[in-house]
Amino acid sequence: MSEAASALDGASFEGLVRVADAGLRGMVTLRGDLGADALHAAVKQVSGCDMPGQRKITAAGDSAVAWMAPDEALLLCPHGQADATCAALARALDGVHHLAVNVSDARATFALEGDDGALREVLAKLAPADLSAEAFGPGDFRRTRLAQVPGAFWMPRQGAARVICFRSVAQYMFDLLTTAAAKGSGVGYFQA
């Protein structure tokens, strides 16, 4: 049996912002009635995070929970804890209609770091979302398209963003992000 490896083995790029393969991350898709008290309690028990509102993400320590759709949340955890997270959800939601699946190895994660305005500009070149500071900041989460592929992103803090995509398009996503972050490609739209 082979060891798990990140999609791009730590690839990184320095441009308007730093773009890097963020390594392995545990991800569990949870489907069910996100308004149900039982799901809220189970998510809190398993992750330490509150259930986020629409287009939001909550975090506690190494864990986070992102709103993906009216009936879907994504639990983020250390990679080695994803199976245990699924099992804990199954125990906590015994008898409650739900689906919890470890999707960690089907996803890739990228970290973007740098000047907040440049970071917003890099993402705005690729996604049809309002990335102004008034419309998008820490705690906000967007599930959208980035150029030709589905993905999602959030800002854990100003000047930092995380991007998730399917592992099968990881190289394409890295190339998109590095092209959008290429030196000399800035437009200055979000610059102070």
For each residue, the residues with C-beta under 8 A, 3 or more apart:
1:
2: 5
3:
4: 24 79 104 105
5: 2 9 24
6: 9 10 21 22 23 24 108
7: 21 108 167 170 171
8: 11 21 108 170 171 174
9: 5 6 21
10: 6 20 21 23
11: 8 20 21 174
12: 18 19 20 21
13: 18 19 20 174 177 178 181
14: 18
15: 18 19 178 181 182 183 185
16: 114 115 118 121 122 181 182 183 185 186
17: 112 113 114 115 118 119 122 181
18: 12 13 14 15 111 112 113 114
19: 12 13 15 110 111 112 122 174 177 178 181
20: 10 11 12 13 110 111 112 113
21: 6 7 8 9 10 11 12 108 109 110 111 170 174
22: 6 25 109 110 111 162
23: 6 10 109
24: 4 5 6 79 104
25: 22 76 77 78 79 104 107 109
26: 75 76 77 78 79 80 81 82 85 102 104
27: 74 75 76 77 82 102 103 104 107 164
28: 74 75 77 82 85 86 89 100 101 102 103 104
29: 68 72 73 74 75 99 100 101 103
30: 39 43 72 73 74 75 89 98 99 100
31: 71 72 98 99 100
32: 36 39 71 93 96 97 98 99
33: 36 39 71 97
34: 39 51 67 70 71 72 73
35: 39
36: 32 33 39 40 96
37: 40 41
38: 41 42 93 96
39: 30 32 33 34 35 36 42 43 51 73 93 96 98
40: 36 37 43 44 50 51
41: 37 38 44 45 92
42: 38 39 45 46 89 92 93 96
43: 30 39 40 46 47 49 50 51 65 73 75
44: 40 41 47 48 49 50 51
45: 41 42 88 92
46: 42 43 75 85 88 89 92
47: 43 44 60 63 64 65 75 77 85
48: 44 60 61 63
49: 43 44 52 58 59 60 63 64 65 75
50: 40 43 44 58 65
51: 34 39 40 43 44 58 65 73
52: 49 56 57 58 65 66 67 73 141
53: 56 67
54: 67 70
55: 67 140 141 142 143
56: 52 53 66 67 139 140 141
57: 52 64 65 66 67 139 140 141 154
58: 49 50 51 52 64 65 139
59: 49 63 64 65 156
60: 47 48 49 63 64
61: 48
62: 77 78
63: 47 48 49 59 60 75 76 77
64: 47 49 57 58 59 60 75 76
65: 43 47 49 50 51 52 57 58 59 73 74 75 76
66: 52 56 57 73 74 76 141 152 154
67: 34 52 53 54 55 56 57 73 141
68: 29 72 73 74 143 152
69: 72 143
70: 34 54
71: 31 32 33 34
72: 29 30 31 34 68 69
73: 29 30 34 39 43 51 52 65 66 67 68
74: 27 28 29 30 65 66 68 152 164
75: 26 27 28 29 30 43 46 47 49 63 64 65 85 89
76: 25 26 27 63 64 65 66
77: 25 26 27 28 47 62 63 81 82 85
78: 25 26 62 81
79: 4 24 25 26 82 104
80: 26
81: 26 77 78 84 85
82: 26 27 28 77 79 85 86 102 104
83: 86 87 102
84: 81 87 88
85: 26 28 46 47 75 77 81 82 88 89 100 102
86: 28 82 83 89 90 100 101 102
87: 83 84 90 91
88: 45 46 84 85 91 92
89: 28 30 42 46 75 85 86 92 93 98 100
90: 86 87 93 94 100
91: 87 88 94
92: 41 42 45 46 88 89
93: 32 38 39 42 89 90 96 98 100
94: 90 91
95:
96: 32 36 38 39 42 93
97: 32 33
98: 30 31 32 39 89 93
99: 29 30 31 32
100: 28 29 30 31 85 86 89 90 93
101: 28 29 86
102: 26 27 28 82 83 85 86 105
103: 27 28 29 106 107
104: 4 24 25 26 27 28 79 82 107
105: 4 102 167
106: 103 166 167
107: 25 27 103 104 164 165 166 167
108: 6 7 8 21 164 165 166 167 169 170 173
109: 21 22 23 25 162 163 164
110: 19 20 21 22 162 163 164 165 173 174 177
111: 18 19 20 21 22 160 161 162
112: 17 18 19 20 119 122 123 160 161 162 163 177 181
113: 17 18 20 119 159 160
114: 16 17 18 118 119 159
115: 16 17 118 119 159
116: 119 120 133 158 159 190
117: 120 121 188 189 190 191 192
118: 16 17 114 115 121 122 181 186 190 191
119: 17 112 113 114 115 116 122 123 155 159 160 161
120: 116 117 123 124 131 132 133 136 190
121: 16 117 118 124 125 131 180 186 187 188 189 190 191
122: 16 17 19 112 118 119 125 126 177 180 181
123: 112 119 120 126 127 129 131 146 153 161 163 180
124: 120 121 127 129 131 189 190
125: 121 122 180
126: 122 123 146 147 176 177 180
127: 123 124 131 142 144 145 146 151 153
128: 144 145
129: 123 124 136 142 144
130: 135 136
131: 120 121 123 124 127 135 136 190
132: 120 135 136 190
133: 116 120 136 137 190
134:
135: 130 131 132 140
136: 120 129 130 131 132 133 140 142 155
137: 133 140 155 158
138: 155 156 157 158
139: 56 57 58 154
140: 55 56 57 135 136 137 154 155
141: 52 55 56 57 66 67 152 153 154
142: 55 127 129 136 152 153 154
143: 55 68 69 150 151 152
144: 127 128 129 150 151 152 153
145: 127 128 148 149 150 151
146: 123 126 127 149 150 151 153 163 165 173 176
147: 126 176
148: 145 172
149: 145 146 165 166 169 172 173
150: 143 144 145 146 165 166
151: 127 143 144 145 146 163 164 165 173
152: 66 68 74 141 142 143 144 163 164 165
153: 123 127 141 142 144 146 161 162 163 164
154: 57 66 139 140 141 142 161 162
155: 119 136 137 138 140 158 160 161 162
156: 59 138 160 161 162
157: 138 160
158: 116 137 138 155
159: 113 114 115 116 119
160: 111 112 113 119 155 156 157
161: 111 112 119 123 153 154 155 156
162: 22 109 110 111 112 153 154 155 156
163: 109 110 112 123 146 151 152 153 173 177
164: 27 74 107 108 109 110 151 152 153
165: 107 108 110 146 149 150 151 152 169 170 173
166: 106 107 108 149 150 169 170
167: 7 105 106 107 108 170
168:
169: 108 149 165 166 172 173
170: 7 8 21 108 165 166 167 173 174
171: 7 8 174 175
172: 148 149 169 175 176
173: 108 110 146 149 151 163 165 169 170 176 177
174: 8 11 13 19 21 110 170 171 177 178
175: 171 172 178 179
176: 126 146 147 172 173 179 180
177: 13 19 110 112 122 126 163 173 174 180 181
178: 13 15 19 174 175 181 182
179: 175 176 182 185
180: 121 122 123 125 126 176 177 185
181: 13 15 16 17 19 112 118 122 177 178 185
182: 15 16 178 179 185
183: 15 16
184:
185: 15 16 179 180 181 182
186: 16 118 121 191
187: 121
188: 117 121 191
189: 117 121 124
190: 116 117 118 120 121 124 131 132 133
191: 117 118 121 186 188
192: 117
